[in-house]
């Protein structure tokens, strides 16, 4: 059994890493044109601007671990997430073995074959590192190293803010297990970063005061109570969705599970899911209702889904032939679904390539070079983060790049270049093209347009009169 587990995990992870490396080096997409690129830029320039190691939006622990990879370019950032995802897949399987599940190696396959989770591997986003650290903590707890696990969990809020929710679940677990003395370990992360970033932020309380989502409302509005229950389908697909539900149902029916499974696996997933459901329904904490946030608990979903798979196989207990047929059929469904033409499957045509806006950003950079505008001698005003990559401009160096917002535009000088586009500049900064021309007297140099998958992308290059 031990040898078959190692062999199964080895084959699954080797195939995943090989496919991942092929996608990284064959395609230049970023999975998301906004947050994904901004996280990369923070990690990329952190060594040049050390304050970025304590940027609460960028997530300090994520920046610390990913910054060395980001020096290799965006491909390095995707490699970092590929390794994090591979680690999560392996640890999910190891947790299942510790829990005594049959077919434990299959948990790695369940993790890898979740369609949207797979797409997000090739990004600069924080979800996969969050999942890796969370499932590593569960494995440590299952291995009897609860103190180390609690200390690790304390750093989750510095990878994603929802780490506070997971910390709460772990606090309840420690209380239920009467391990009172370990509760202070959940504060190690905050204590460490409070002291480390005190000089940068003028005091230790920045770990609370600088949380970017600590707002009672949200500019993005609110949504339906069952929004995330619907969106989960488009993250993991129908087969995994059914196995997840059956896994939770099986726990409720049979009530045979370790404390770690109740509190840390099921409890962690439900706490995270319920928190995001409440945030979006109530319109608080700047929730956008994005389905990608669910990828952060993908390792827990894989563990629960394997329990659901074994729950199905238990219906054919004593009939090995039928069990084997069911196992093969279900795993085949999990493996093949991402390749189907379904809205919840992997978007193989677009998921790993640049979107229309990013392609226009490349065209803009080419035009600026052809026009003889020197990137190292001009101040650019723009909000689309990918422009920093195409122009080769330090995103955080104010004499080279300024945010495209009304406050920054007050510092416009003759010859400065403004690059307006119809998404980040409008939605995030509220700056219209008409205002740039009427209020600031900017002259249009060139307009770029391209039809994207969801909308027409428009970029306009303007310049302040010399």
SVG drawing of the C-alpha trace seen along z (x, -y; Angstrom):
<svg xmlns="http://www.w3.org/2000/svg" viewBox="-30 -74 47 83">
<polyline fill="none" stroke="black" stroke-width="0.4" points="0.0,0.0 2.8,-2.4 4.6,-1.7 1.4,-2.1 0.7,-5.4 4.1,-6.8 4.0,-5.6 0.5,-7.1 1.5,-10.5 4.7,-10.5 3.0,-9.9 0.2,-12.4 2.6,-15.2 5.1,-14.5 2.4,-14.8 1.1,-18.0 4.5,-19.6 5.3,-18.7 2.0,-20.1 2.5,-23.2 6.0,-23.9 4.8,-23.5 2.0,-26.0 4.4,-28.5 6.9,-28.5 4.4,-28.2 1.9,-30.8 2.3,-34.4 -1.0,-34.9 -1.5,-36.1 -4.9,-34.5 -6.1,-37.9 -5.1,-41.4 -5.5,-43.3 -4.7,-41.8 -2.5,-39.0 -0.2,-41.5 -0.1,-43.9 0.9,-41.1 3.7,-40.2 4.8,-43.9 5.0,-44.2 7.0,-41.0 9.2,-42.0 10.2,-45.4 10.2,-44.5 14.0,-44.3 14.3,-47.8 11.6,-49.2 11.8,-47.3 8.6,-48.9 6.8,-46.6 7.7,-43.7 5.2,-45.3 2.5,-46.2 -0.7,-45.0 -2.6,-44.8 0.3,-42.9 0.3,-40.5 3.7,-40.6 4.3,-36.8 3.3,-36.2 5.7,-38.9 8.5,-37.5 8.2,-34.0 7.4,-34.9 9.9,-37.8 12.9,-35.6 10.8,-33.9 9.4,-37.2 13.0,-38.3 12.7,-35.8 9.8,-37.7 6.1,-36.7 7.1,-33.2 8.9,-33.0 5.7,-34.0 3.8,-31.3 6.5,-28.8 6.1,-29.8 2.3,-29.1 2.9,-25.9 5.1,-24.6 2.6,-25.8 -0.2,-24.0 1.9,-20.8 2.7,-21.0 -1.0,-21.4 -2.0,-18.4 0.6,-16.2 -0.2,-17.4 -3.9,-16.9 -3.1,-13.3 -0.9,-12.9 -3.6,-14.3 -6.0,-11.7 -3.6,-8.9 -3.2,-10.2 -7.0,-10.2 -7.1,-6.6 -8.9,-7.2 -8.8,-4.6 -7.3,-5.7 -5.5,-8.6 -3.4,-9.4 -6.5,-10.3 -6.9,-13.4 -4.0,-14.9 -5.8,-14.2 -9.1,-15.8 -7.1,-18.9 -5.4,-19.2 -8.5,-18.6 -10.6,-21.4 -10.9,-23.6 -10.7,-27.1 -8.2,-26.3 -6.0,-24.9 -6.3,-28.1 -5.3,-30.2 -2.0,-28.3 -0.7,-30.4 -1.2,-33.7 0.4,-36.0 -2.5,-35.6 -2.3,-34.5 -4.9,-31.7 -2.6,-28.8 0.0,-29.8 -2.8,-30.3 -4.1,-26.8 -0.6,-25.3 0.1,-26.8 -3.4,-25.9 -3.2,-22.2 0.4,-22.0 -0.9,-23.2 -3.6,-20.5 -1.0,-17.8 1.2,-19.0 -1.8,-18.8 -2.6,-15.3 1.1,-14.4 0.9,-15.5 2.9,-18.8 0.0,-21.1 2.2,-23.8 4.1,-24.2 0.7,-24.1 -0.7,-26.9 2.4,-29.0 2.1,-28.5 -1.6,-29.4 -0.8,-32.7 0.9,-33.9 -2.1,-33.2 -3.6,-36.7 -0.4,-37.9 -1.1,-35.8 -4.8,-36.6 -7.0,-38.5 -9.4,-35.6 -6.6,-34.0 -8.3,-35.7 -11.3,-33.4 -9.1,-30.3 -7.4,-31.5 -10.8,-31.6 -11.5,-28.0 -8.2,-26.9 -8.8,-28.8 -12.1,-26.8 -10.2,-23.6 -7.6,-24.3 -10.3,-25.1 -12.2,-22.0 -9.1,-19.9 -8.3,-21.7 -4.9,-22.9 -5.2,-26.3 -1.5,-26.8 -1.2,-26.8 -3.6,-29.7 -1.0,-32.4 0.9,-30.8 -1.9,-32.0 -0.6,-35.5 3.0,-34.9 2.4,-36.2 0.9,-39.5 3.5,-40.0 6.4,-39.3 5.0,-41.6 3.9,-44.3 7.5,-44.7 9.2,-44.1 7.0,-46.7 6.8,-49.2 9.6,-51.5 8.0,-51.4 4.5,-52.3 5.4,-54.5 4.2,-52.0 3.3,-48.3 -0.5,-48.8 -0.2,-48.8 -1.1,-45.1 -4.6,-46.2 -5.0,-49.7 -3.6,-49.0 -5.9,-46.1 -7.3,-47.1 -10.6,-45.4 -11.5,-46.6 -14.3,-48.7 -18.0,-48.4 -19.2,-48.8 -18.2,-48.0 -18.1,-50.0 -19.0,-46.8 -22.4,-46.4 -23.9,-43.1 -25.4,-40.0 -27.5,-36.9 -27.2,-34.7 -26.4,-31.6 -24.0,-33.4 -21.0,-31.4 -22.9,-28.1 -23.6,-28.7 -20.0,-29.9 -18.4,-26.9 -19.8,-24.9 -17.7,-27.0 -14.6,-26.6 -14.6,-22.8 -17.1,-21.4 -20.0,-19.1 -18.2,-15.8 -16.1,-17.4 -19.2,-19.4 -21.2,-16.2 -18.3,-14.5 -17.8,-17.5 -21.5,-17.4 -21.4,-13.7 -18.3,-14.0 -19.9,-16.4 -23.1,-14.4 -21.2,-11.2 -19.6,-12.9 -23.0,-14.1 -24.5,-10.6 -21.8,-8.4 -20.3,-10.8 -17.0,-8.9 -14.2,-11.4 -11.2,-12.7 -11.4,-16.0 -9.0,-17.5 -11.3,-16.5 -14.3,-18.0 -12.7,-21.3 -9.8,-21.9 -11.0,-20.3 -14.8,-20.6 -14.8,-23.5 -12.2,-25.4 -14.0,-25.0 -17.4,-26.0 -16.0,-28.9 -14.3,-30.3 -17.3,-29.6 -19.8,-31.1 -17.6,-34.2 -17.4,-35.0 -21.1,-34.3 -21.9,-36.8 -19.4,-39.4 -21.0,-39.4 -24.6,-39.2 -24.2,-42.1 -22.0,-44.1 -19.1,-44.5 -15.3,-44.3 -15.0,-45.4 -16.2,-42.0 -16.6,-41.7 -18.2,-38.2 -15.3,-36.8 -15.3,-33.1 -11.6,-32.9 -11.5,-33.3 -12.8,-29.8 -9.6,-28.4 -7.9,-29.2 -9.6,-26.3 -9.2,-23.9 -7.0,-21.5 -9.8,-21.1 -12.3,-20.6 -10.1,-17.8 -10.0,-16.1 -13.7,-16.3 -14.3,-15.2 -12.2,-12.1 -14.3,-11.3 -17.3,-11.6 -15.7,-9.3 -15.2,-6.7 -18.7,-7.2 -20.0,-6.3 -17.7,-3.2 -19.0,-2.1 -22.4,-1.5 -20.8,1.4 -18.9,2.8 -18.0,6.4 -18.3,6.2 -14.8,5.4 -15.6,5.5 -18.3,2.9 -16.2,0.8 -13.4,0.7 -15.7,-0.2 -17.2,-3.0 -13.8,-4.3 -12.6,-4.2 -15.7,-5.9 -15.6,-8.7 -11.9,-9.5 -12.3,-9.4 -15.1,-12.0 -12.9,-14.2 -10.0,-13.9 -12.0,-14.4 -14.4,-17.2 -11.8,-20.0 -11.5,-19.2 -15.2,-19.4 -17.0,-22.3 -18.7,-23.4 -18.7,-26.9 -17.3,-25.3 -14.5,-23.5 -11.0,-24.9 -11.1,-27.7 -8.2,-26.2 -8.5,-28.8 -8.2,-31.9 -7.2,-31.0 -3.4,-31.0 -3.1,-33.8 -3.0,-37.6 -6.4,-39.2 -7.3,-41.9 -6.4,-44.7 -3.0,-43.3 -2.4,-42.9 -3.3,-46.5 -0.8,-47.4 1.9,-45.7 0.8,-47.8 0.9,-51.0 4.5,-50.2 5.6,-49.5 4.1,-52.8 5.8,-54.8 9.1,-53.3 8.5,-54.1 7.5,-57.6 10.9,-58.1 9.4,-58.7 12.0,-57.4 10.7,-55.3 13.6,-56.2 13.2,-59.9 9.4,-60.4 6.8,-60.3 3.9,-58.1 0.4,-58.3 -1.5,-55.1 -3.6,-52.6 -3.5,-49.4 -0.8,-47.4 0.3,-45.4 1.6,-48.7 4.4,-48.6 5.6,-45.3 5.3,-46.3 7.0,-49.7 9.6,-48.4 8.7,-51.1 9.2,-50.7 5.6,-50.7 6.6,-52.2 9.1,-54.9 7.0,-58.1 9.4,-60.0 8.7,-57.3 5.1,-56.2 2.2,-57.9 -1.3,-56.7 -3.9,-58.0 -6.2,-59.7 -7.2,-63.4 -4.7,-63.9 -1.7,-62.7 -2.7,-64.6 -2.2,-67.8 1.5,-67.2 1.4,-67.0 4.4,-68.6 4.9,-69.5 5.9,-66.3 4.4,-63.9 2.5,-61.0 -0.9,-59.8 -2.3,-56.4 -6.0,-56.2 -8.0,-53.0 -11.6,-52.2 -11.5,-49.9 -9.0,-50.6 -8.9,-54.3 -12.7,-54.6 -13.9,-51.9 -11.1,-52.2 -10.1,-55.8 -13.1,-57.5 -11.2,-59.4 -12.9,-60.0 -11.2,-60.7 -13.2,-63.9 -11.9,-65.2 -8.3,-64.6 -8.9,-66.7 -11.1,-69.4 -9.6,-69.9 -6.0,-69.1 -5.6,-70.1 -4.0,-66.9 -3.5,-66.2 -4.4,-62.8 -1.4,-61.1 -2.9,-57.7 -6.0,-55.6 -6.0,-51.8 -9.1,-49.6 -9.7,-45.9 -12.7,-43.7 -12.3,-41.6 -14.2,-38.5 -16.5,-40.6 -16.2,-44.2 -14.3,-46.5 -10.9,-47.5 -9.8,-51.1 -6.4,-52.7 -5.7,-56.3 -2.2,-57.8 -2.2,-61.5 0.6,-64.0 0.8,-67.3 1.8,-70.2 5.4,-71.1"/>
</svg>
